[in-house]
Amino acid sequence: MFKKDALQIIVFQTYGTSNHLYLRGRAIEDESINLEQKGAFKLLFNAWKRFETDEIKNTQIRVKVGDDKFFYTNTDDRGYFLLDEKVENLSDYVTEEGWIHLVFSYSAENLKRTIQSDNRFPGEILIPSKKAAFGVITDIDDTILHTGLVSILKWRVLFNTLLTSAGKRMPLDGAPEFYHLLHQGKTGEESNPIFYVSHSPWNLYRYLEYFLKKNNFPKGPIILRNFPKPFSKKAKGEIPQKQKEISNILKTYPELKFILIGDSGEHDPDIYMQIVNLFPNRILAIYLRSVNHKKKMLRVKGLYENYKTIPVLLVDKSEEAIEHAKLHGFISLK
């Protein structure tokens, strides 16, 4: 008999309010993936392990806040869990930067399996600081991380995801600096929240989390999507998942205005325009990274050519976005 892998809980960084707990994560077997792995074969093996997961289904998860608050939720048939619950005031547990530290654990007594870290898995939830002047919602792929989504047959996406370790991936020039300036805001002390919303599947959560941390991006919630089931079809007229997630963030913080950052290669230009229409006076500006694809760039330029509702900038270099943000009072002039 093969020895079964130990269990783990991957906790996704999420967001909430002092009276609303919104937690997500996944319970799976620990495949011990090395995010700094080298060698084509080992990288391919790691990629396979990310998607061929062994889920811990229909199992109760316990969440501890501080020393005395406990909440419970259950995993679904793919190992995912969601705790979306109204709670009493959580303000006492919030750090200066707006984070609450949590401890997740398996609570099922009949779970006869080895568990990592003596059944304690850390997690965090963001409650934006009262000092925040605005929030930032940003894409990841081809916005801060070059993926090759516009390459022929998307071959570059496969190469980067399967054959490049998270530690070797490079951010787009100047992106970490721009995001830190936005996080600090005009006064330099605003702690403006950054939300990373991507079309990538949750299977890549740790890969992207590691990339953001290694390249010194501001810490923020990372919101991805469930990997689609085989042969599943999108319903006609169905709202894109990314648009739903952005709408949820804006609804969670009705008093906060936002800056949207994306790229010109896929659906961000259309989704962001729709968000502006759905949430009047809530979006301060849109920044769209230019991509190396003439037809797509022409489409986006045409889409926004006479758009006067809010400031929109097509960005070739981060320095352009920084100067634009200074001009509109989003970041410090220093």
N, C-alpha and C positions, 0 to 999 in steps of 0.2 A: 504493500500500500504506500502511495506517495503521501508525504506529510503535507497537511493543508497549510496554506499561508495564514499568517496572523491577520486579525481583523483590524481595520482602521476606520476612522470617520474623517472624511475630507470636508472641512467646513468652508463654505464660500463666504467671502467678505460681503456683507450686505448693508442695508441701511434701514433706518426707522425713525421714530420720534420718541419723546420721553413717555408717551402713552401707547405706543404701537410697536410691537416686536415682530420683525419680519426676518426670519432666518431660513437659510437654505443650505443644503449640503448633500453628501452622498455617503452611504455606508457600503464599503467594498472590502475585498481581501487586499492585503498589502502586497503589491508586486515589486516593491523596492526599486523603483525607477530612478536611475541616476541622471539628473538633469544636466550634468556636465559630461555625459558619456561621449567617448570618441570612438571612431571606427564605424564604417558604413553598416556592417552586419549588426553590430550591437545597437546602433541607432534605429535601424529597421525593427529590431526585436522590441525595443522600447516603445516605438510607435504602435506596434501590434498590441502590446500590453495595455496601452492607453485605451484602446477601443474594444479589446476582447477582455472586458472586466468580469469579475465574479462578484455579483451584487449580493448584498445581505438584504433579502426581501422581507417585507411585512414584519418588521422588528421595531420595538419601541426604543426611542432615543430620549435621553434625559438631558435637559439644559439647565445649567446652574449659573445664576447671576449673583455675584457677591457671595455671601455666606449663607443666605437664608431664602433666596428666591429660586424656585424650581418650576420648570415647564416641561411638558411631554408632547411628543409627536411620534408618528410612525413612518417608516420607509414604505415606498410603494413597490411594485413588482420589478422596478429597475434600480432599486436601492436608493432613490432620491427621497428626500424629505423636505417638507415646507412647514414652517410654523409661522402662521399669520394670525396674530392675536392681540386684542386690546388688553393693556396691562395698567397697573398703577404706576405712579411716577418713577421713572428710572434715572432722573437727573443726578441723584447722589452717586451714581456709578460711572458717570461720564468723565473722561480725561479732558485736559485742557484743549486737546486737538479734536475732541468730539467723539472719541472711541469708547465703547464699553467692552470690557474683556469678559469672555464667557468660557465655560468648560462644558464640553459635550461628552456623553458616555452612553454605553449600551446599558439598558435597564432590565433587559429580559434575563430572568434568573436561570432559565433553562437553555441559555446560549452556551453550549458546551464546546467552546472554541478558545484558542489562545488569543488574547487581545493585547495590542501594543500599549506602551506607556501606562501600564497598569490602569487601563480603561479611563484615561483622561486625555481629551483632545481639545486643544485651545481653539477659540474662534473669536471674531470681533464683529461688532456692528457699529456703523457710523450714525451718530446723531449730530448733524451740522452745528458748528459753533454759533453762538449768538452774535459773534463778531463778523460772521460771513456777510459779505455784501451781495454776492451772487454765487451760483453754482456753475459747474462746467460738466457737460455731458459729451463724451468723446468716443469715437470709434477707435479701434486698435489697428486692424489690418489696413495697410497702405496709408494710415494716418500718422501713426507713430512707429509702426513696424513694417518694413518692406516685405510683402508677401508674394507679389507677382500675380495678383488677381486678374490683371488685364493681359497677362502673357498668353501666347497662343496655346490653346487647349489647357490653359492654367497649369502647364508643366512646372513652372517656377514655384507655384504653391506647394505641389507635391514634394519637390526637391527640398524646399526650405523647411517644411513641416516634418518630413520623414528622415531627412539626411543631414539636418543641422541641429545641433543641441541648443537648448534655450540659452545656455551660457555664451554661445558663439553668435547669436543673433544680434544685430546692431540696430539701434533706433535711427529714425530719420534725423538728419543733421539739425541740431538746435532744439529738438522737441522737448527733452527734459528741462532745459532752461526756460522755455516758453511756458510749460505747465507749472513750474515752480513760481514763476512770476504771476501767473493767474491765481495760483493757490494763495499767494501772499497778498495779492490785490493792490489797490492804489496806496494804501497806508503801509503796506509791507507786513501787516500783522492781522490780516483778515481771516485766515484759515478757511478760505473758500473751498467747499467740497468738490472733489473731482470724481465723476462717475464714469467708469470704463464699460461701455456697452458694445458688445461685438456679436457678429453673426456666427462666430466660431462655436463649436459644441462644448458642453461642460467637460468633456473628456480632456480638453486642453487647458483646463483651469490652472493646474499647478505649473504647467509649462509657461503660460502667460503671466501668472503671478510672479514666477521666478524672474522672467525677463524684465518686468516692471521694476522689481526690487533691485536687481543687479545693475540696471541702467539708471537708477536714482530718480525714477518718476515719483511724484507725490503719491502717498498711499491713498487708495480709495476703493469703494465697492467695485467688484468685477462682475458684470452681468452678462452671461452667455446664453445659450439656448440648448434645449434637449436635442440630441441627435435624432433625426427623423427615422421613424420605423420603415423597414423595407416596404416598397410599393405604396407607401402612403402618398396621397395626393392632396394638394392644397385646395381648400374649398374656394369656389369662385367668389371674388370680392372680399376674401379674408384679409384682414389687416396684417401687415408684416409684423413678426414677433418683435423686431427691434422698435418699431413704432409703439407697440403696446408697452414695452419696458420703459421707453422714454416718457410716455404718457403717465405711467404709474409714478415715476419720480416726480414729475411736475404736480401731480395730484397730492402726493405725500407732503410736498412743501409749497403750499399755495401762496405763501408770502415771499417766496424766493424767485428771483429772475435768473435766467440761465443763458450761457453761451454754448452753442453747439459747434462741435468740431468733427469733421469727417473727411472723406476723399471724394474725388470726382469720378472714380472708376466704376462704382456699382449703384446702389440705390439711395445713398445718403442725401444727394441733392433733392430728390423727390420727397423722401420721408421728412426731411427738415422743413421743407416748404409747407408740407401738410401740418406739421406740428405748429408752425407759426400761425396758420389759419385756425387751428383748433384751440390754441391758447393765446389769444390776443394780448399784447402788451407784456408777455412773459419772457420773450426771447430778446436778448440784447444785441446779438450778432451771430453770424454764421461764418465759420472758416472752413474752406474746402481745399484740401491738398490737391494740387494738380497731378495728373498721372501721365505716363508716357503712352498716350493713345489718342491720336488726332481726332478720330470720330467721336469718342466719348467727351473729349474736351469741348468740341464744337457744340455738342448737344447741351452741355451744362452752361456754356457761355450764352447760348440762345435762351435757355430756361430762365436765367437771371439777368438778361440784358437790360430789361426795363423795370427791374424789381426795385421798388423804392420803400417797401414796408419797413425793413430794418437793414443795417449795414451788412453786406456780404463781401467777402474777400476770397478770391481764388489764389491760393498760396503756392508759390514755387519754392520759396526759402523761408525758414522760420523767422529770419530777421524782418521780413515783410510783415508777418503777423504781429511780431513784437512792436514794431513801429505803429501799426494800425491800432493795437490795443492801448498803447500810450496816448495816441491821438484822441481816442474815445474815452479815456479816463478809467480803463479797466485795471491798468497796472501802474506802478510807480514810474515817474519820469526819470528817475536816477539811472 
